[in-house]
Amino acid sequence: MNLLSLSAVAALLLMQSAPAAPTPVVTPRGDLAADEQATIDLFRNARESVVFISTKRRVTNIWTRNAYSVPRGSGSGFVWDEAGHIITNYHVIEGASEAEVQLADGRQFSAQLVGASPQHDLAVLKIGGAGFTAPRRVPIGTSNDLQVGQNVFAIGNPFGLDWTLTKGIVSALDRSLPRKDGADIRNLIQTDAAINPGNSGGPLLDSAGRLIGVNTAIYSPSGASAGIGFAVPVDTVMRVVPQLIATGSYARPGLGVDSDDSINDRLKRAARLEGVFILRVEPGSAADRAGLTAATRERRGVVPGDVIVALNDRPVARWGDLLARLDDFKIGDTVEITVLRDGERRQVRLELEASD
């Protein structure tokens, strides 16, 4: 036997005599923590209510005049009722000519636009038809009793990654976001639950699995979640959505007056007082019947008329603030405004009417 054969035999004997490596033992997981199981149950119960929305827009080839659809974007929504109404954000469907809704069970439907309220960033779509069976609806909660620090959960389709759950807390309340073509969106819930593009229109839930808001936007220089997200509160949804379903639009309650924040700010600085300067009174309106007067322009400058300083004893300093306060009421409700005229305060009771 040569030297090479002896080495091979020695190596084989050594391998046979070496002890086998022990197999790692799997440690039993045990029961999930109570809060983990609660989160799992919340997602399982709510997932069926959440939908994926993809939109398209029609374009026309300027050379051939042929029209065709191209993808526009995607977002989230949730089932509102058994009739197949779907709630989402207005900006999810803005500018789209077609929308498709995919349910959690895989069913896909072409959606019709029922109504929209850009000032609240809310829209209602309709899916289904004869024989349609709606998925489970998300339970409705309240938002007027929310507290900073309580847990919240967001479900949506960020970046097209469908049915994603994120968790956070209520970071702040009564926030506002500017709109590029109208009054600010106000009374928003702020949360640090991760909200990314594609989450828009999805539900924000409390720890009981109830709807408390509709995820609408993020604040982020990079365009991705930076820990500051916003949701339209469910109390606003409950006021706006039934009108959208019934009439296709939302009639905002008003006093019959008009103002403008940029002009109002200049008048406040000149007059050195806080309030909303009435710039116009609608003829025949509740404000007109109550005798309210608007500012007038004279050779020596603008002469203030009535200045609204409070609504139901809550101070207002800007036109947007007044609109937000009025939005807490319904058309036909009676409110009391405090106005400043010639340095004297007076209270005026008005019945709210539809505002343009």
VENSUL-V482928 format. One line per field, one symbol per residue. phi: phi as a letter, one per 30 degrees, with the letter a starting at -180 (. if undefined). psi: psi as a letter, one per 30 degrees, with the letter a starting at -180 (. if undefined). A space follows every 10 residues. Layout:
phi=???
psi=???
This chain:
phi=.ddddddddd dddddddddd dddecddedi dddedddddd dedddceddd bcccbbbdbb ddccidcacb eclbabaadc addjdccadd ddcdiccbbb ccdddjdbbd ccddaabedc hbbbcbbjad idcddecddc cbbdcdbdjd dbbcbabdhi ddhccbbabd dabhdbbdcd bldedciddc bcddbbejde jddcccdcic dbacebabca dcjcdbibbb bdddddeddd deddddbibc cddbcjbbaa dddddddddd dhbclcddca cdeidddddd idbcdbcbdd kdcdcdcdca bhicdbbbed ddddddddcc ejdcbccccc bhiccbcbcb cdbdcd
psi=kleeeeeeee eeeeeefkkk kkkkkkkkea klleeeeeee eeeeefeffk lkkkllkklk kfefgkklkk kealalalke lffgkkkake fefkglflkk kklfgfkkkk kkkelljeff hklklklaak gkjklkkkkk alffglkkfl klkkkaikgg jkikklkalj ellhllkkkf hallklglkk lgkjklkffk flkklafggk kfljkflljk ffflkggjlk kkkfeeefee eeeeeefflk jkklfgllak eeeeeeeeee fhlkajkkfk kkkfleeeff gkkllkkleg akjkbkjkfl jhgkkkflee eeeeefffll kflklkkklk jhfkkkkkkk kklkk.
